[in-house]
Structure formats: structure tokens, C-alpha cells
Amino acid sequence: MSRSVEVLAKATKQRHKRAETAVEKALRHARASQQPVSVASIARAAGVSTDFIYRHPTLRPQVEDLRRARRSASLGDAVHDPDTEAAASTLVGRLTQQLTTERRKHREELARMQAAIAAAHGELLALRRKLETRERS
């Protein structure tokens, strides 16, 4: 491995460790306060992306556990309304269906675009070969 690659790898590890430390500090601060907790709020407080927390195998469960604990505490021991839960479930179902439909449309559009790009590349290759043949003649 070249020296520059080693330096980059070391810098990446250090940046990752600093980000982990910042998220852990933000979690400690959130535990001490009574503010609502979300992945976005912890990411903002730590100065990292939400993607970093979502992809982290140990930090994400900690944030989600704290969020659930806060939510449970804010709701208290209130009785859950079955109609509210059913409405929420229906909404989640509809949104999931919409996302599924949108993802399918995007995949189809991506496939069409990739086919168009492949055709364009083929045409470019044919034109280059034609040009090379003419230049040789």
C-alpha cells in the first residue's frame, strides 16, 4: 500500500472516531435533558449526517432506545386508542404502497436511461471505428 493511501486510511479512521465520539457526547447530553430525541436532532447536535447514525451498528440502537424511552415517558401510561392505532397503520400502509410504486417507477426509468446510454455508447464506438477506418485509408 502506498504512503498516500495509508495516510488517507488513517485520516478516515480518525474522522470516523471523532464522529462516533461526537454522537456519544450528543447522546449523553440528550439523556441529561428532557428534550425530544430523534436521529436528526442527535446528528445535528453531533455535527454528523443522519446517514452516519443510521448505518452505525451501535449508535443507531442507542438513539432509537432513547427516542422510544422519551416517547413512552411523554405518553405516560395513557390507554392506546385502537382507532388511532388503526388509522396510523392504514396511513403507514398507504405510504408504504406509494413508496413501493415510486421505487418501481424509478427503477424502470433508470433501466430505460441505462439502455439509452448503452445504445449511445455503441453508436459512439461505431462512429469512432468508422472514423479510424477512414483515416487509415
LINBELPE-V172084 format. One record per residue. SS is DSSP state (A for helix, B for strand, O for the rest). PSI is psi as a letter, one per 30 degrees, with the letter a starting at -180 (NA if undefined). D_FIRST is the distance of its C-alpha to the first C-alpha in Angstrom with 2 decimals. Layout:
ss | psi | d_first
SS | PSI | D_FIRST
SS | PSI | D_FIRST
This chain:
ss | psi | d_first
O | k | 0.00
O | l | 3.79
A | e | 6.63
A | e | 8.39
A | e | 6.48
A | e | 6.75
A | e | 10.23
A | e | 11.11
A | e | 10.42
A | e | 12.48
A | e | 15.06
A | e | 15.46
A | e | 16.17
A | e | 18.56
A | e | 20.29
A | e | 20.74
A | e | 22.22
A | e | 24.50
A | e | 25.71
A | e | 26.51
A | e | 28.38
A | e | 30.28
A | e | 31.38
A | e | 32.51
A | e | 34.48
A | e | 36.04
A | e | 37.01
A | e | 38.68
A | e | 40.55
A | e | 41.61
A | e | 42.90
A | f | 44.98
O | l | 46.47
O | g | 48.65
O | l | 47.11
O | k | 46.17
O | k | 42.55
O | l | 40.34
A | e | 36.66
A | e | 37.23
A | e | 39.01
A | e | 36.38
A | e | 33.60
A | e | 35.72
A | e | 36.39
A | f | 32.72
O | h | 31.57
O | l | 29.26
O | l | 29.68
A | e | 31.82
A | e | 29.09
A | e | 26.90
A | e | 29.83
A | e | 30.78
A | f | 27.36
O | k | 26.97
O | f | 28.17
O | e | 30.01
A | e | 31.02
A | e | 32.76
A | e | 35.16
A | e | 36.02
A | e | 36.94
A | e | 38.90
A | e | 40.74
A | e | 41.77
A | e | 42.84
A | e | 44.93
A | e | 46.47
A | e | 47.43
A | e | 48.87
A | e | 50.87
A | e | 52.17
A | f | 53.22
A | f | 55.01
O | a | 56.67
O | h | 58.55
O | k | 59.99
O | k | 61.06
O | k | 58.91
O | j | 60.91
A | e | 60.50
A | e | 61.31
A | e | 58.55
A | e | 56.05
A | e | 57.26
A | e | 56.97
A | e | 53.43
A | e | 52.58
A | e | 54.19
A | e | 52.31
A | e | 48.98
A | e | 49.99
A | e | 50.91
A | e | 47.76
A | e | 45.66
A | e | 47.63
A | e | 47.15
A | e | 43.40
A | e | 43.34
A | e | 45.42
A | e | 43.32
A | e | 40.06
A | e | 41.75
A | e | 42.96
A | e | 39.54
A | e | 37.96
A | e | 40.75
A | e | 40.34
A | e | 36.58
A | e | 37.32
A | e | 39.92
A | e | 37.62
A | e | 34.85
A | e | 37.54
A | e | 38.79
A | e | 35.37
A | e | 34.92
A | e | 38.40
A | e | 37.71
A | e | 34.59
A | e | 36.76
A | e | 39.43
A | e | 37.07
A | e | 35.76
A | e | 39.38
A | e | 40.37
A | e | 37.56
A | e | 38.59
A | e | 42.20
A | e | 41.44
A | e | 39.54
A | e | 42.53
A | e | 44.95
A | e | 43.05
A | f | 43.10
O | NA | 46.83
